[in-house]
């Protein structure tokens, strides 16, 4: 008898989970439940009449590592090879990276020369940080913050400047609160295997199956630093929806959950605001605290752990200037959203726009008024697993309606409006990752790839699998 798997949350993690389940030769029946009015989560792109692409979420994906290679294989299988826009290693965008520190822009060191000499904002050559790391003892803790990990191995200055900026850009989070084991598992495992992160990364030997493809070989040969898609990153979620539709996956928007319960028949009863669904297995790809509210009383220990995992909201402001080739994107808030702007549900969008224009003037010296702006607030999902993000477009404003309720017919065309949907769950443990933009958690990716290779069903018996981490850009 064919088993049923329900995937809760139609962001990129939920869609990718469905993809890996559906591509198995003996695929189960798959039901995707999304609380908002659109699929794709924080992958959201706008293409203007003059061809400019505004990204309101992730702007690129890194090709490195097992997850990077498997993602490129998926992109190839979805028929998107010709749509890939790579950034090769010798491209100025790869070599010219800047940090804004102490009121000035500083170009990050690149090449051997930048490592051997002192380059501001650092006070000594980065070579010394590398030598320190090579002789540092192996850590003894089961987990630690990213800032603590890098300070211990490379020194406090590198953690304060480079890692702090990296975590803000990738996770919109605070490196003093993010788990190294969840956010950067490759670094954590490299230290565990070889004692040294540098040696561990150089010698390899990490776990996880990586499936080869012509696209991943091209990325390796051309030394891609990252890649995007010609019509915007939302193309990826649209291609996934087309693939799932062809495989018979049921995709439901406006399916707001009320509760999850185990039945006497040892399956999951998923209660919606209008109706219910039964499934042998449930894969959760919604925020941790949203899942905690849905769990049955006997799962209170798990719910308590989930409630301790925080996620954040992010303001994304797109600015287009006359005469400029590319639009500028400013990200605001993250772990500091409430501190800087207040409640993400009520913050005036004009405040975010004003702050973004101030940053562009201060950092880049652009004093002209933008010709077009789009402001969005990507908010953490709440109870009911669905919320609507704020949106304004000064050139062509349009209202955004709130989400409906109930189990609607399967999605057959891309819905138009709602801007906020689902985010992959942050990292496991009390020191957790802020919202990230990965395609599939390592644990789920490994399990599902193995299933796809041998054609097996998910393990027998009711299961609840939480999508909890995915390193990405």
Residue pairs with C-beta under 8 A, 6 or more apart in sequence:
2 28
2 29
3 28
3 29
3 280
3 281
3 457
3 458
4 28
4 29
4 30
4 31
4 267
4 278
4 279
4 280
4 281
5 21
5 28
5 29
5 30
5 31
5 279
5 280
5 281
5 282
5 283
5 458
6 30
6 31
6 32
6 33
6 268
6 270
6 277
6 279
6 281
6 282
6 283
7 14
7 17
7 18
7 21
7 30
7 31
7 32
7 33
7 282
7 283
7 285
8 14
8 33
8 257
8 270
8 282
8 283
8 284
8 285
8 286
8 291
8 385
9 33
9 34
9 35
9 41
9 284
9 285
9 286
9 385
9 422
9 467
10 32
10 33
10 34
10 36
10 38
10 39
10 40
10 41
10 251
10 253
10 285
10 421
10 422
11 39
11 40
11 41
11 42
11 43
11 285
11 421
11 422
11 423
11 424
12 40
12 41
12 42
12 43
12 236
12 237
12 240
12 424
12 437
12 438
12 439
13 41
13 285
13 422
13 424
13 425
13 438
13 439
13 440
13 441
13 467
13 470
14 32
14 34
14 41
14 283
14 285
14 422
14 467
15 32
15 39
15 40
15 41
15 237
15 240
15 241
15 244
16 74
16 240
16 439
16 440
17 283
17 285
17 440
17 444
17 448
17 467
18 30
18 32
18 240
18 244
18 249
18 251
19 74
19 240
19 243
19 244
20 440
20 444
20 445
20 448
20 449
20 451
20 452
21 27
21 28
21 30
21 448
21 451
21 458
22 30
22 243
22 244
22 247
22 248
22 249
23 77
23 247
23 452
24 451
24 452
24 455
24 456
24 457
25 455
26 455
26 456
26 457
27 247
28 280
28 281
28 457
28 458
29 250
30 244
30 247
30 249
30 250
31 249
31 250
31 252
31 277
31 279
32 39
32 244
32 249
32 250
32 251
32 252
33 252
33 255
33 257
33 270
33 272
33 277
33 385
33 407
34 251
34 252
34 253
34 254
34 255
34 386
34 421
34 422
35 254
35 255
35 256
35 257
35 286
35 381
35 384
35 385
35 386
35 387
35 403
35 421
35 422
36 253
36 254
36 386
36 387
36 388
36 403
36 418
36 420
36 421
36 422
37 253
37 254
37 401
37 403
37 404
37 415
37 416
37 417
37 418
38 253
38 414
38 415
38 416
38 417
38 418
38 421
39 237
39 241
39 251
39 253
39 411
39 414
39 415
39 421
40 234
40 237
40 238
40 241
40 421
41 57
41 237
41 421
41 422
41 423
41 424
42 56
42 57
42 58
42 378
42 421
42 423
42 435
42 437
43 57
43 58
43 233
43 234
43 236
43 237
43 437
44 55
44 56
44 57
44 234
44 376
44 419
45 53
45 54
45 55
45 56
45 231
45 232
45 233
45 234
45 235
46 53
46 54
46 56
46 232
46 318
46 374
46 393
47 53
47 54
47 231
47 232
48 54
48 320
48 372
52 320
52 326
52 327
53 231
53 232
53 327
54 232
54 318
54 320
54 327
54 329
54 374
55 232
55 233
55 318
55 329
56 316
56 318
56 374
56 376
56 378
56 419
57 233
57 316
57 378
57 437
58 233
58 437
58 472
58 473
59 228
59 233
59 329
59 473
60 87
60 226
60 227
60 228
60 233
60 473
61 68
61 71
61 226
61 227
61 228
61 233
61 439
61 472
61 473
62 68
62 225
62 226
62 472
62 473
63 69
63 71
63 72
63 216
63 219
63 220
63 224
63 226
63 227
65 186
65 206
65 210
65 471
66 206
66 208
66 209
66 210
66 442
66 445
67 208
67 438
67 439
67 440
67 442
67 445
67 470
67 471
67 472
68 216
68 219
69 210
69 211
69 212
69 213
69 216
70 209
70 210
70 211
70 440
70 445
70 449
71 439
71 440
72 213
72 215
72 216
72 219
72 227
73 211
73 212
73 213
73 215
73 216
74 439
75 81
75 84
75 215
75 236
76 213
76 214
76 215
77 243
78 236
78 239
78 240
78 242
78 243
79 239
80 229
80 235
80 236
80 239
81 214
81 215
83 229
83 230
83 231
83 235
84 215
84 227
84 228
84 229
84 230
85 227
85 228
85 229
85 230
86 218
86 219
86 222
86 224
86 226
86 227
87 93
87 94
87 224
87 225
87 226
87 227
87 228
88 94
88 222
88 223
88 224
88 225
89 95
89 222
89 223
89 224
89 225
90 223
91 225
93 225
94 225
95 110
95 111
96 107
96 110
97 107
97 108
97 110
98 105
98 106
98 107
98 108
99 105
99 106
99 108
99 121
99 161
99 162
99 165
100 106
100 363
101 121
101 161
102 121
105 363
106 119
106 120
106 121
107 119
108 114
108 119
108 162
109 115
109 119
109 122
109 126
114 126
115 125
115 126
115 127
115 130
116 125
116 127
117 125
118 124
118 125
119 125
119 126
121 161
122 157
122 158
122 161
123 157
124 157
126 158
128 155
129 154
129 155
129 157
129 158
130 154
130 198
132 153
132 154
132 155
133 153
133 154
133 196
133 197
133 198
134 196
134 198
134 199
136 152
136 153
136 196
137 195
138 191
138 192
138 195
139 149
139 152
139 191
142 181
143 179
143 180
143 181
143 182
143 188
143 429
143 431
144 152
144 179
144 180
144 181
144 431
145 175
145 176
145 177
145 178
145 179
145 180
145 431
146 159
146 163
146 167
146 175
146 176
146 178
146 179
146 180
146 183
146 184
147 159
147 160
147 163
147 164
147 175
147 176
147 178
148 159
148 176
148 180
149 180
149 187
149 188
150 158
150 159
150 163
150 175
151 158
151 159
153 191
153 197
159 175
163 175
164 175
166 175
167 173
167 174
167 175
167 178
167 183
167 434
168 174
168 175
168 334
169 331
170 183
170 436
170 472
170 473
171 178
171 183
171 334
171 433
171 434
171 435
171 436
172 312
172 314
172 331
172 333
172 334
172 335
172 434
172 435
173 312
173 334
173 335
173 433
173 434
173 435
174 335
174 336
174 434
177 335
177 431
177 432
177 434
178 427
178 431
178 432
178 433
178 434
179 427
179 428
179 429
179 431
179 432
179 433
180 187
180 188
181 188
181 427
181 429
182 426
182 427
182 428
182 429
182 431
182 432
182 433
182 468
182 469
183 427
183 433
183 436
183 469
183 471
184 471
185 442
185 469
185 471
186 201
186 206
186 471
187 197
187 201
189 200
189 206
189 207
190 196
190 197
190 199
190 200
190 201
190 206
191 197
191 200
192 200
193 200
193 205
193 206
194 200
194 203
207 446
208 442
208 445
208 446
209 446
209 449
209 450
209 453
210 216
211 449
218 224
219 227
226 473
229 235
229 236
238 414
241 251
241 411
241 414
244 251
245 251
245 411
245 412
250 410
251 410
251 411
252 407
252 408
252 409
252 410
252 411
253 408
253 411
253 415
254 386
254 403
254 404
254 405
254 406
254 407
254 408
255 272
255 406
255 407
255 408
256 272
256 273
256 384
256 385
256 386
256 403
256 405
256 406
257 270
257 271
257 272
257 273
257 294
257 384
257 385
258 271
258 272
258 273
258 294
258 384
259 270
259 271
259 294
259 296
260 268
260 269
260 270
260 271
260 282
260 294
260 295
260 296
260 464
261 268
261 269
261 271
261 296
262 268
262 269
262 296
262 462
263 269
263 278
266 461
266 462
267 278
267 279
267 280
267 462
268 278
268 279
268 280
268 281
268 282
268 462
268 464
269 276
269 277
269 278
270 276
270 277
270 278
270 279
270 282
272 406
272 407
273 384
273 405
273 406
274 405
274 406
274 407
275 406
275 407
277 407
280 458
280 462
280 463
281 458
281 462
281 463
281 464
281 465
282 463
282 464
282 465
283 444
283 464
283 465
283 466
283 467
284 291
284 425
284 464
284 465
284 466
284 467
285 422
285 424
285 425
285 467
286 381
286 385
286 422
286 423
286 425
287 311
287 380
287 381
287 422
287 423
287 425
287 426
288 306
288 307
288 309
288 311
288 425
288 426
288 432
288 466
288 468
289 306
289 307
289 309
289 310
289 311
289 380
290 381
290 382
290 383
290 384
290 385
291 306
291 425
291 466
292 302
292 303
292 304
292 306
292 307
293 303
293 383
294 385
295 302
295 303
295 306
305 430
308 430
308 432
309 425
309 426
309 427
309 428
309 429
309 430
309 432
310 426
310 432
310 434
311 380
311 423
311 425
311 426
311 434
311 435
312 333
312 334
312 335
312 337
312 380
312 434
312 435
313 333
313 334
313 337
313 344
313 377
313 378
313 379
313 380
314 331
314 332
314 333
314 334
314 337
314 377
314 378
314 435
315 331
315 332
315 333
315 337
315 341
315 344
315 347
315 352
315 356
315 375
315 376
315 377
315 378
316 329
316 330
316 331
316 332
316 375
316 376
316 377
316 378
317 329
317 330
317 331
317 332
317 352
317 353
317 356
317 373
317 374
317 375
317 376
318 327
318 328
318 329
318 372
318 373
318 374
318 375
319 327
319 328
319 329
319 330
319 356
319 357
319 360
319 370
319 372
319 373
320 327
320 328
320 370
320 371
320 372
320 373
321 328
321 366
321 368
321 370
321 371
322 368
322 371
327 372
328 360
328 364
328 366
330 356
330 359
330 360
332 340
332 341
332 352
332 355
332 356
333 340
333 341
333 344
334 434
335 434
337 344
338 344
341 347
341 351
341 352
341 355
344 377
344 379
344 380
344 390
345 379
347 377
347 390
349 375
349 377
349 390
349 392
352 375
352 377
353 373
353 375
353 392
353 394
356 375
357 369
357 370
360 366
361 367
371 395
372 393
372 394
372 395
373 392
373 393
373 394
373 395
374 391
374 392
374 393
374 394
375 390
375 391
375 392
376 389
376 390
376 391
376 419
377 389
377 390
377 420
378 389
378 419
378 420
378 423
378 435
379 387
379 389
379 420
380 423
380 435
381 387
381 420
381 421
381 422
381 423
385 422
386 403
386 421
387 403
387 420
388 400
388 401
388 402
388 403
388 418
388 419
388 420
389 400
389 418
389 419
389 420
390 400
390 419
391 400
391 419
400 417
400 418
400 419
401 417
401 418
403 418
423 435
423 436
424 435
424 436
424 437
424 438
424 441
424 467
424 468
424 469
424 470
425 441
425 466
425 467
425 468
425 469
426 432
426 433
426 434
426 435
426 436
426 468
426 469
427 433
427 468
427 469
428 468
428 469
433 469
436 469
436 470
436 471
436 472
437 470
437 472
437 473
438 469
438 470
438 471
438 472
439 470
439 472
440 448
440 467
440 470
441 467
441 468
441 469
441 470
442 469
442 470
442 471
443 468
443 469
444 465
444 467
447 465
451 457
451 458
